[in-house]
Amino acid sequence: MKPIGSNVGAVVFLWLAFTTAPELVEPAKILSVFPTTSKSHWILGSSLMKELAQDGHEVTVISPFPLKKAPKNYRDVNIVYHTRLFDEIMDEVFDKIDDSIVEKMMELGNFMHEITNTTLASPEVQSLINSEETFDLVVLEIFLNDAFLGFADRFNCPVVGMSTFGASAWVNSLTGSPQPLSYVPHPMTGLTDKMNFWQRLGNVLFTAFDEALLKVMCDPIQQMYYKQYFPNATRTLDEMRRNGVSLVLINSHFSLSFPRPYLPNLIEVGGFHVNRKINPLPEDIKTFIEQSEHGVIYFSLGSNLKPSKMDQQKRNDIVRVLSSLKQNIIWKWDDDTLVLDRKKFLLGKWFPQDDILAHPNVKLFITHGGLLSCTESIYHGVPIVGIPIFGDQLLNMARAEQSGWGIGVAYTKLNEQTFSKAIHDVLSDKSYATNVKTISRRLRDQPLAPMDTAKFWVEYVLRHDGAKHLISSAQDLNFIQYNNLDVYLFVCTIVVTIVMLIRLGVKKLFNVLFRKKANQISTKKRN
């Protein structure tokens, strides 16, 4: 029989543990909307929702990618796409590389309008909207799709947003977070946080254009879909934009990007999709890597780009450069047209990228510069050569070059000489490997794993009835009020008025004095 004291001690210990731990949240019904046909976006959304389901929450996910081997309390709501719009865009992306940034923004807007309409019109989504189901929370991808805020009004629950590529103007408009354009570059400009006058001017002008485009082209269409698919909404879309989003999870981290100000309801969870536990590699990949005497270079342009659609000359230049290297190559290729030496090249339509980059014999990652790929590269300490094509890839490569862990080669300038030089520079200069390992240590040095941080804040919103206290008062201010332009105008008016009154008073005083003196002189002359 154990002493009574030890039992008392155990009871006290358990009491302290329960009273000092964060308040537990009851299992909740969570509706998630990740409608983008880009698989990289779904990877982030499904990673979080699968974790929440495994923690006991009842999860419903609206997406075009049903999850294989889903937990029992994870339910897919399928989106039915009747067109190949996204595939057509990806088929033509290399041919349209010279399109202006304006044309690319217009195309992105049209693409997102198609996604919004197709998602809300899908039979399973319509059935859900018109059902008697209830939800405690909506987790929504923030990506030019404000009409989806109607789900939160329909089910009368708070919203946790998720931005798959960091804080953008789309996120800031829903949270009121500041974005000083003097050192916070627009994600699609390829600028860094160190800008000269002309770069700052370009950043301001492009951001103004982007926001004007949203107001003129995107907002009215999202408003139309909001009214069409949520006709009984109790709140307007403008009200939902201003006060409907409790917080946003940002796929970024200060170790990966430039320091910038955030409000308390913008939470950095960059790298939360990276496997903390390395999975064993398939035997053929493992053998190929470990039998490569000089190491391996991993080459992938992500889950969306199709390397077979590259310009033939650029493709031939890439093959010549890679064939001349002493390292072996693992190359993600999307069709069966590429025939190369199997002793040197391992080709495949899919590879476990995260686990490959974790292998110590991988010396270099050739990438398109997507945020997920860059994050995985940093986490595993592998330097990169980037070939940015569109979106935030330019910005990501600008960060890599500024921080000294990679080199970017513009697709328009990609040839045998530029590609070869970039690879040899990164492989021969040890500073690139040293720098990426330094940044990797910073990314890993966090009080909580990013996935645990994301889950904590999702449950924080649930625990605190929507956490409305996190919503900034900035959301109630218009542009003039937010930037204090009316205050500055008032102060300037007062100052100018005072200066004018002083000037007028001095002028009158001088006139009086000069008249008095003139009268005195005139009197003396008469005498």
C-alpha positions as CSV (number, residue, x, y, z in Angstrom):
1,M,0.0,0.0,0.0
2,K,1.4,3.4,-1.0
3,P,1.9,6.1,1.6
4,I,-0.9,8.7,1.8
5,G,1.5,11.5,1.2
6,S,2.4,10.2,-2.2
7,N,-1.3,10.0,-3.2
8,V,-1.8,13.6,-2.0
9,G,1.2,14.7,-4.0
10,A,-0.1,13.1,-7.1
11,V,-3.5,14.7,-6.7
12,V,-1.9,18.1,-6.1
13,F,0.3,17.7,-9.2
14,L,-2.7,16.8,-11.4
15,W,-4.7,19.7,-10.0
16,L,-1.9,22.1,-10.8
17,A,-1.5,20.7,-14.3
18,F,-5.1,21.1,-15.1
19,T,-5.5,24.6,-13.6
20,T,-2.4,26.1,-15.2
21,A,-2.9,24.5,-18.7
22,P,-4.8,26.5,-21.3
23,E,-8.5,26.0,-21.2
24,L,-9.5,22.9,-23.3
25,V,-11.9,23.4,-26.2
26,E,-14.8,21.1,-26.8
27,P,-14.8,19.2,-30.2
28,A,-16.2,21.7,-32.7
29,K,-17.8,21.5,-36.2
30,I,-15.4,23.3,-38.6
31,L,-16.2,24.1,-42.2
32,S,-13.1,24.7,-44.3
33,V,-13.1,26.3,-47.8
34,F,-9.9,25.8,-49.9
35,P,-11.3,26.0,-53.5
36,T,-8.2,26.9,-55.5
37,T,-7.3,24.4,-58.2
38,S,-3.6,25.0,-57.4
39,K,-2.6,21.9,-55.4
40,S,0.0,23.7,-53.4
41,H,-2.8,25.8,-51.8
42,W,-4.7,22.6,-50.9
43,I,-1.6,21.1,-49.4
44,L,-1.6,23.8,-46.7
45,G,-5.3,23.7,-46.1
46,S,-5.6,19.9,-45.9
47,S,-2.5,19.7,-43.6
48,L,-4.2,21.9,-41.0
49,M,-7.7,20.4,-41.4
50,K,-6.3,16.8,-41.1
51,E,-4.6,17.8,-37.8
52,L,-7.7,19.3,-36.4
53,A,-9.7,16.2,-37.4
54,Q,-7.1,14.0,-35.6
55,D,-7.5,16.2,-32.5
56,G,-11.2,15.3,-32.4
57,H,-12.9,18.1,-34.3
58,E,-15.5,17.3,-36.9
59,V,-14.1,18.8,-40.1
60,T,-15.9,19.5,-43.4
61,V,-13.6,20.6,-46.3
62,I,-14.8,22.2,-49.5
63,S,-12.1,21.6,-52.1
64,P,-11.4,20.1,-55.6
65,F,-9.0,17.5,-54.0
66,P,-10.5,14.8,-51.9
67,L,-8.1,13.7,-49.2
68,K,-6.9,10.1,-49.4
69,K,-6.8,8.1,-46.2
70,A,-8.7,10.9,-44.4
71,P,-9.5,10.6,-40.6
72,K,-13.0,9.3,-39.9
73,N,-14.3,12.8,-38.8
74,Y,-12.9,14.5,-42.0
75,R,-15.5,15.0,-44.7
76,D,-14.9,16.2,-48.3
77,V,-17.4,18.4,-50.2
78,N,-16.4,18.2,-53.8
79,I,-16.2,21.1,-56.2
80,V,-17.1,20.2,-59.8
81,Y,-15.1,22.0,-62.5
82,H,-16.6,21.9,-66.0
83,T,-13.6,23.6,-67.6
84,R,-9.8,23.2,-67.7
85,L,-9.2,26.9,-67.1
86,F,-6.3,26.3,-64.6
87,D,-4.7,23.7,-66.8
88,E,-5.0,26.0,-69.8
89,I,-3.3,28.8,-67.9
90,M,-0.5,26.4,-66.9
91,D,-0.1,25.2,-70.5
92,E,0.4,28.8,-71.6
93,V,2.4,30.2,-68.7
94,F,5.8,29.9,-70.3
95,D,4.5,31.5,-73.6
96,K,3.1,34.4,-71.7
97,I,6.1,35.1,-69.5
98,D,6.6,38.5,-71.3
99,D,3.1,39.6,-70.5
100,S,2.9,42.8,-68.5
101,I,2.2,42.7,-64.8
102,V,-1.1,44.3,-65.6
103,E,-2.1,41.5,-67.9
104,K,-1.1,38.9,-65.3
105,M,-3.1,40.6,-62.6
106,M,-6.2,40.7,-64.9
107,E,-5.8,37.0,-65.7
108,L,-5.5,36.2,-62.0
109,G,-8.7,38.1,-61.3
110,N,-10.6,36.3,-64.0
111,F,-9.3,33.0,-62.7
112,M,-10.4,33.6,-59.2
113,H,-13.9,34.8,-60.4
114,E,-14.3,31.4,-62.2
115,I,-13.3,29.6,-59.0
116,T,-15.7,31.6,-56.9
117,N,-18.7,30.9,-59.2
118,T,-17.8,27.2,-59.8
119,T,-17.4,26.5,-56.1
120,L,-20.7,28.1,-55.0
121,A,-22.6,26.5,-57.9
122,S,-21.3,23.0,-57.3
123,P,-24.2,20.6,-56.3
124,E,-22.6,19.4,-53.1
125,V,-21.8,23.0,-52.0
126,Q,-25.3,24.1,-52.8
127,S,-26.7,21.1,-50.8
128,L,-24.6,22.2,-47.9
129,I,-25.7,25.8,-48.0
130,N,-29.3,24.8,-48.1
131,S,-29.0,22.2,-45.4
132,E,-29.9,22.4,-41.7
133,E,-26.3,21.8,-40.7
134,T,-24.6,24.0,-38.2
135,F,-20.9,24.9,-37.8
136,D,-18.9,26.6,-35.1
137,L,-16.2,28.0,-37.3
138,V,-15.2,28.7,-40.9
139,V,-11.6,28.3,-42.0
140,L,-11.3,30.2,-45.2
141,E,-8.4,30.6,-47.7
142,I,-8.0,34.3,-48.4
143,F,-7.4,34.6,-52.1
144,L,-9.5,37.1,-54.0
145,N,-12.7,35.3,-52.9
146,D,-14.5,37.5,-50.4
147,A,-17.9,36.2,-51.5
148,F,-17.1,33.0,-49.5
149,L,-17.5,35.1,-46.3
150,G,-21.1,34.4,-46.9
151,F,-20.6,30.9,-45.4
152,A,-19.8,32.6,-42.1
153,D,-23.1,34.6,-42.2
154,R,-25.1,31.6,-43.4
155,F,-23.9,29.4,-40.5
156,N,-23.6,32.4,-38.1
157,C,-20.0,31.6,-37.0
158,P,-16.6,33.3,-36.9
159,V,-13.9,33.1,-39.6
160,V,-10.3,32.2,-39.3
161,G,-8.6,33.1,-42.6
162,M,-5.5,31.5,-44.1
163,S,-3.2,33.2,-46.5
164,T,-1.1,30.7,-48.5
165,F,1.6,33.2,-49.4
166,G,1.9,35.7,-46.6
167,A,0.4,39.0,-45.8
168,S,-0.9,40.8,-48.9
169,A,-3.3,43.7,-49.6
170,W,-6.1,41.1,-49.7
171,V,-5.3,40.1,-46.1
172,N,-4.7,43.7,-44.9
173,S,-8.1,44.8,-46.1
174,L,-9.8,42.1,-43.9
175,T,-7.7,42.9,-40.8
176,G,-6.6,46.5,-41.0
177,S,-2.9,45.5,-40.6
178,P,-0.4,48.2,-41.6
179,Q,1.6,47.9,-44.8
180,P,4.3,50.6,-44.9
181,L,5.1,50.8,-48.6
182,S,8.5,52.3,-47.8
183,Y,9.9,48.9,-46.8
184,V,7.1,46.3,-47.4
185,P,7.2,45.3,-51.1
186,H,4.2,44.2,-53.0
187,P,4.4,40.4,-53.4
188,M,4.4,40.5,-57.2
189,T,7.0,43.2,-57.7
190,G,10.2,41.2,-56.9
191,L,11.4,44.1,-54.7
192,T,13.0,43.6,-51.3
193,D,12.7,45.7,-48.1
194,K,15.6,47.8,-49.1
195,M,14.3,50.1,-51.8
196,N,15.7,53.3,-53.4
197,F,13.5,56.2,-54.3
198,W,12.5,54.9,-57.7
199,Q,11.7,51.4,-56.3
200,R,9.6,52.9,-53.5
201,L,7.8,55.0,-56.1
202,G,7.2,51.9,-58.2
203,N,6.0,50.0,-55.1
204,V,3.5,52.7,-54.2
205,L,2.2,53.0,-57.8
206,F,1.8,49.3,-58.3
207,T,0.1,48.8,-55.0
208,A,-2.3,51.7,-55.8
209,F,-3.0,50.0,-59.1
210,D,-3.6,46.7,-57.5
211,E,-6.0,48.1,-55.0
212,A,-7.8,50.1,-57.7
213,L,-8.1,46.9,-59.8
214,L,-9.6,45.1,-56.8
215,K,-12.1,47.9,-56.2
216,V,-13.1,48.2,-59.9
217,M,-12.9,44.7,-61.2
218,C,-12.9,42.1,-58.3
219,D,-15.1,43.7,-55.6
220,P,-18.2,44.2,-57.8
221,I,-18.1,40.6,-59.0
222,Q,-17.6,39.2,-55.5
223,Q,-20.5,41.4,-54.4
224,M,-22.6,39.9,-57.2
225,Y,-21.8,36.3,-56.2
226,Y,-22.4,37.1,-52.5
227,K,-26.0,38.4,-53.3
228,Q,-26.6,35.5,-55.7
229,Y,-25.6,32.6,-53.5
230,F,-26.4,34.1,-50.1
231,P,-29.6,36.0,-50.8
232,N,-30.8,35.7,-47.2
233,A,-27.5,37.1,-45.6
234,T,-28.1,39.2,-42.5
235,R,-24.9,41.2,-43.0
236,T,-23.6,42.9,-46.1
237,L,-20.4,41.8,-47.8
238,D,-18.8,45.1,-46.7
239,E,-19.7,44.4,-43.1
240,M,-18.3,40.9,-43.4
241,R,-15.0,42.3,-44.8
242,R,-14.7,44.8,-42.0
243,N,-15.7,42.7,-39.0
244,G,-16.2,39.1,-40.1
245,V,-12.7,37.8,-39.9
246,S,-11.3,37.1,-36.4
247,L,-7.8,36.3,-37.4
248,V,-5.6,35.2,-40.3
249,L,-2.9,32.5,-40.3
250,I,0.0,33.7,-42.5
251,N,2.1,31.2,-44.3
252,S,5.3,33.1,-43.5
253,H,7.8,33.6,-40.7
254,F,10.2,36.5,-40.0
255,S,13.1,34.1,-40.5
256,L,11.9,33.5,-44.1
257,S,11.0,37.0,-45.1
258,F,11.5,40.7,-44.3
259,P,10.5,42.1,-40.8
260,R,7.2,44.0,-41.0
261,P,4.4,45.1,-38.6
262,Y,1.5,42.8,-37.8
263,L,-1.6,43.2,-35.7
264,P,-2.2,40.6,-33.0
265,N,-4.7,38.8,-35.3
266,L,-2.1,38.0,-38.0
267,I,-0.4,34.8,-36.9
268,E,2.8,33.6,-38.6
269,V,2.7,29.8,-39.2
270,G,5.2,29.5,-42.0
271,G,6.6,26.0,-42.5
272,F,3.7,24.3,-40.7
273,H,3.3,21.9,-43.7
274,V,6.9,20.6,-43.4
275,N,7.3,17.1,-42.0
276,R,8.9,17.3,-38.6
277,K,9.3,13.5,-38.7
278,I,11.2,12.4,-41.9
279,N,9.4,9.6,-43.7
280,P,11.5,6.8,-45.2
281,L,12.2,7.3,-48.9
282,P,11.0,4.7,-51.4
283,E,13.8,2.2,-52.0
284,D,14.6,3.3,-55.6
285,I,15.0,7.0,-54.7
286,K,17.0,6.1,-51.6
287,T,19.4,3.9,-53.5
288,F,19.8,6.5,-56.3
289,I,20.7,9.2,-53.8
290,E,23.0,7.2,-51.6
291,Q,24.9,5.7,-54.5
292,S,25.6,9.1,-56.0
293,E,29.2,9.7,-55.3
294,H,29.2,13.5,-55.7
295,G,25.7,14.0,-54.3
296,V,22.3,14.8,-55.9
297,I,20.6,17.8,-57.4
298,Y,16.8,17.9,-57.0
299,F,14.9,19.7,-59.8
300,S,11.2,20.5,-59.5
301,L,9.1,23.4,-60.8
302,G,6.3,22.6,-58.3
303,S,2.9,21.0,-58.5
304,N,1.4,23.3,-61.2
305,L,4.0,24.2,-63.8
306,K,4.6,21.8,-66.6
307,P,8.3,21.7,-67.6
308,S,7.4,19.9,-70.9
309,K,5.8,23.2,-72.0
310,M,9.1,25.1,-71.8
311,D,10.7,26.6,-74.9
312,Q,12.6,23.7,-76.7
313,Q,15.8,25.7,-76.8
314,K,15.7,26.4,-73.1
315,R,14.9,22.8,-72.4
316,N,17.9,21.6,-74.5
317,D,20.2,24.1,-72.7
318,I,19.0,22.8,-69.3
319,V,19.7,19.2,-70.3
320,R,23.2,20.0,-71.6
321,V,24.1,21.8,-68.3
322,L,22.7,19.1,-66.1
323,S,24.4,16.4,-68.1
324,S,27.8,18.1,-67.7
325,L,27.6,18.2,-63.9
326,K,29.3,15.5,-61.7
327,Q,26.2,15.3,-59.4
328,N,23.3,13.0,-60.3
329,I,19.9,14.6,-61.0
330,I,16.4,13.8,-59.7
331,W,14.0,15.7,-62.0
332,K,10.3,16.0,-61.7
333,W,8.9,15.9,-65.2
334,D,5.3,15.8,-66.2
335,D,5.2,13.5,-69.2
336,D,7.1,10.6,-70.9
337,T,8.8,12.6,-73.7
338,L,12.2,13.1,-71.9
339,V,14.6,10.2,-72.4
340,L,17.9,10.6,-70.6
341,D,20.7,8.4,-69.1
342,R,19.0,6.5,-66.3
343,K,22.3,6.2,-64.4
344,K,22.6,10.0,-64.1
345,F,18.9,11.0,-64.2
346,L,16.0,9.8,-62.1
347,L,12.8,11.1,-63.8
348,G,9.3,11.0,-62.3
349,K,5.9,12.7,-62.4
350,W,5.9,12.9,-58.6
351,F,8.5,12.8,-55.8
352,P,8.3,13.1,-52.0
353,Q,10.0,16.5,-52.2
354,D,10.1,17.2,-48.4
355,D,11.7,13.9,-47.6
356,I,14.2,14.1,-50.5
357,L,15.4,17.5,-49.4
358,A,15.9,16.1,-45.9
359,H,18.5,13.7,-47.2
360,P,22.1,15.0,-46.5
361,N,23.4,13.9,-49.9
362,V,21.1,16.5,-51.7
363,K,23.5,19.4,-52.5
364,L,21.2,21.7,-54.5
365,F,17.5,22.4,-55.2
366,I,16.6,23.8,-58.6
367,T,13.1,25.3,-58.2
368,H,10.5,27.7,-59.5
369,G,10.8,29.7,-56.3
370,G,7.3,28.8,-54.9
371,L,6.9,29.7,-51.2
372,L,6.3,26.1,-50.1
373,S,9.4,24.9,-52.0
374,C,11.5,27.7,-50.6
375,T,10.3,27.0,-47.0
376,E,11.1,23.3,-47.3
377,S,14.5,24.2,-48.8
378,I,15.3,26.5,-45.9
379,Y,14.0,24.0,-43.2
380,H,16.3,21.3,-44.6
381,G,19.2,23.6,-45.2
382,V,19.5,23.1,-49.0
383,P,20.6,26.1,-51.2
384,I,18.7,26.9,-54.3
385,V,18.9,28.0,-57.9
386,G,15.5,29.5,-58.8
387,I,13.7,30.0,-62.1
388,P,10.8,32.3,-61.1
389,I,7.8,32.3,-63.4
390,F,4.9,34.2,-61.9
391,G,3.1,35.3,-58.7
392,D,5.2,35.7,-55.5
393,Q,8.1,33.6,-57.0
394,L,9.9,36.8,-58.0
395,L,9.7,38.1,-54.4
396,N,10.8,34.8,-52.9
397,M,13.9,34.7,-55.2
398,A,14.7,38.3,-54.3
399,R,14.7,37.3,-50.7
400,A,16.9,34.3,-51.4
401,E,19.5,36.5,-53.2
402,Q,19.4,39.2,-50.6
403,S,19.9,36.7,-47.8
404,G,22.6,34.8,-49.7
405,W,21.2,31.3,-49.9
406,G,20.2,31.2,-53.6
407,I,20.5,32.7,-57.0
408,G,17.6,33.5,-59.4
409,V,17.7,33.1,-63.2
410,A,14.9,34.9,-65.0
411,Y,13.2,32.6,-67.5
412,T,13.6,35.2,-70.3
413,K,17.4,35.1,-69.7
414,L,17.6,31.3,-69.1
415,N,20.2,29.7,-71.4
416,E,23.2,27.4,-71.1
417,Q,25.5,30.1,-69.9
418,T,23.3,31.8,-67.3
419,F,22.0,28.4,-65.9
420,S,25.4,26.9,-65.7
421,K,26.9,29.9,-64.0
422,A,24.2,30.0,-61.4
423,I,24.6,26.3,-60.5
424,H,28.4,26.5,-60.4
425,D,28.3,29.6,-58.3
426,V,26.0,28.1,-55.7
427,L,27.8,24.8,-55.6
428,S,31.3,26.2,-55.5
429,D,30.7,29.0,-53.0
430,K,30.2,27.5,-49.6
431,S,28.6,30.7,-48.2
432,Y,25.3,29.7,-49.9
433,A,25.1,26.4,-47.9
434,T,26.3,28.2,-44.8
435,N,23.7,30.9,-45.1
436,V,20.7,28.6,-45.7
437,K,21.7,26.5,-42.6
438,T,21.9,29.6,-40.5
439,I,18.4,30.6,-41.6
440,S,17.2,27.0,-41.1
441,R,18.3,27.3,-37.4
442,R,16.3,30.5,-37.1
443,L,13.2,28.9,-38.6
444,R,13.4,25.9,-36.3
445,D,14.0,28.0,-33.2
446,Q,10.3,28.6,-32.2
447,P,8.6,28.1,-28.9
448,L,5.9,26.0,-30.6
449,A,5.9,24.0,-33.8
450,P,4.1,26.1,-36.5
451,M,1.3,23.5,-36.8
452,D,0.7,23.6,-33.0
453,T,0.7,27.4,-33.2
454,A,-2.0,27.3,-36.0
455,K,-4.1,24.8,-34.0
456,F,-3.8,26.9,-30.8
457,W,-5.1,30.0,-32.5
458,V,-7.9,28.2,-34.3
459,E,-9.0,26.8,-30.9
460,Y,-8.5,30.2,-29.3
461,V,-11.1,31.7,-31.6
462,L,-13.4,28.8,-30.6
463,R,-12.7,29.2,-26.9
464,H,-13.4,32.9,-26.9
465,D,-16.7,33.1,-28.9
466,G,-15.1,34.3,-32.1
467,A,-12.4,36.4,-30.5
468,K,-13.9,39.7,-31.7
469,H,-11.6,41.5,-29.3
470,L,-8.8,40.8,-31.8
471,I,-10.5,42.8,-34.6
472,S,-8.8,46.2,-35.0
473,S,-10.7,49.5,-34.9
474,A,-8.9,50.3,-38.2
475,Q,-11.6,48.3,-39.9
476,D,-14.1,51.0,-39.1
477,L,-12.0,53.7,-40.7
478,N,-12.0,54.8,-44.3
479,F,-8.7,55.6,-46.2
480,I,-8.7,59.3,-45.2
481,Q,-9.4,58.5,-41.5
482,Y,-7.0,55.5,-41.3
483,N,-4.1,57.7,-42.7
484,N,-5.1,60.8,-40.6
485,L,-5.3,62.8,-43.8
486,D,-8.2,64.9,-42.4
487,V,-6.1,65.6,-39.3
488,Y,-3.0,66.6,-41.3
489,L,-5.2,68.8,-43.5
490,F,-6.7,70.4,-40.5
491,V,-3.3,71.0,-38.9
492,C,-1.9,72.4,-42.1
493,T,-4.9,74.6,-42.5
494,I,-4.5,76.0,-39.0
495,V,-0.8,76.6,-39.5
496,V,-1.3,78.3,-42.9
497,T,-4.1,80.4,-41.4
498,I,-1.9,81.5,-38.5
499,V,1.0,82.3,-40.9
500,M,-1.3,84.2,-43.1
501,L,-2.7,86.2,-40.2
502,I,0.8,87.0,-38.8
503,R,1.9,88.0,-42.3
504,L,-1.2,90.2,-42.7
505,G,-0.7,91.7,-39.3
506,V,3.0,92.4,-39.9
507,K,2.1,93.9,-43.3
508,K,-0.5,96.2,-41.7
509,L,2.0,97.2,-38.9
510,F,4.6,98.1,-41.5
511,N,2.1,100.1,-43.5
512,V,1.0,102.0,-40.4
513,L,4.7,102.7,-39.4
514,F,5.7,103.7,-42.9
515,R,2.7,106.1,-43.2
516,K,3.5,107.7,-39.8
517,K,7.1,108.1,-40.8
518,A,6.1,109.5,-44.2
519,N,3.8,112.0,-42.5
520,Q,6.5,113.2,-40.2
521,I,8.9,113.7,-43.1
522,S,6.3,115.6,-45.0
523,T,5.6,117.9,-42.0
524,K,9.3,118.7,-41.5
525,K,9.6,119.6,-45.2
526,R,6.7,122.1,-44.9
527,N,8.2,123.7,-41.9
